[in-house]
Amino acid sequence: MSLPDIELLEANHKFPGQFPIKVIGTNTDTFNKAIVQIFREELRLDEDPEYSVRATKAGRHVSFSFSPTFESAQQVLGVYARINTVDGVVMIL
């Protein structure tokens, strides 16, 4: 999956500011924990960030929705880059 362009992010979003990210992938404990941990580490949080999660009807896939406050476009790109390394990612929006 390709990463967003930093110039495009900076041109269309003010930082610091909220930036929504949705991650869809396999519904496994490993995947679920990895996705939440990425946001926690990249945003330097002491607790898990706020997010919503929905499983598909069959339960094979899950969708995480985050809307954290990012300090910079580079921080957004860091999250995207790390999510791309997780096994089971189907899509990042």
C-alpha positions in Angstrom: 0.0 0.0 0.0 1.3 3.4 -0.8 1.7 6.2 1.8 0.0 9.5 1.5 2.2 12.4 0.1 3.5 14.7 2.8 3.0 17.8 0.7 -0.6 16.8 0.1 -1.2 16.2 3.8 0.3 19.6 4.8 -1.7 21.4 2.1 -5.0 19.9 3.1 -4.8 19.5 6.9 -3.7 21.8 9.8 -1.3 20.3 12.3 -1.5 19.8 15.1 -5.0 18.5 14.4 -7.3 15.6 14.2 -6.8 13.2 11.3 -9.1 10.2 10.8 -7.6 6.8 9.9 -9.5 3.6 9.3 -7.7 0.3 9.3 -9.4 -2.9 8.0 -7.8 -6.3 8.5 -8.0 -9.9 9.8 -9.8 -10.3 13.1 -7.1 -11.8 15.2 -5.8 -10.9 18.6 -2.3 -10.3 17.1 -3.7 -7.9 14.5 -6.0 -6.1 16.8 -3.3 -5.5 19.5 -0.7 -4.4 16.9 -3.0 -1.8 15.4 -3.8 -0.2 18.7 -0.2 -0.4 19.9 1.0 1.5 16.7 -1.2 4.5 17.5 -0.2 4.4 21.2 3.5 4.3 20.4 3.5 6.8 17.5 1.4 9.3 19.5 3.4 8.7 22.6 0.3 7.9 24.7 0.3 6.4 28.2 -3.1 4.7 27.5 -4.8 3.3 24.4 -6.2 6.0 22.1 -9.9 6.3 21.6 -11.2 4.3 18.7 -14.2 2.3 17.5 -14.0 -1.2 16.2 -16.5 -3.3 14.2 -16.3 -6.9 13.1 -17.8 -8.1 9.8 -20.9 -10.3 10.1 -18.9 -13.4 9.6 -16.2 -12.1 12.0 -13.2 -12.8 9.8 -12.3 -9.1 9.4 -12.4 -6.1 11.6 -12.5 -2.3 11.0 -10.8 0.1 13.4 -11.6 3.9 13.3 -9.2 6.4 14.9 -9.4 10.2 15.0 -6.4 11.2 17.1 -4.7 14.5 17.2 -1.4 14.4 15.2 1.4 16.9 15.8 2.6 16.8 12.2 2.1 15.3 8.8 5.3 13.3 9.5 3.6 11.6 12.5 0.7 10.6 10.2 3.1 9.1 7.8 4.8 7.2 10.6 1.5 5.6 11.6 0.8 4.7 8.0 4.3 3.2 7.5 4.0 1.0 10.6 0.5 -0.1 9.8 1.7 -1.3 6.4 4.1 -3.7 8.1 1.4 -5.5 10.1 0.3 -8.9 8.7 -3.4 -9.1 7.9 -3.9 -5.5 6.8 -6.4 -5.3 4.0 -6.9 -1.6 3.6 -6.0 1.8 5.2 -8.3 4.7 4.7 
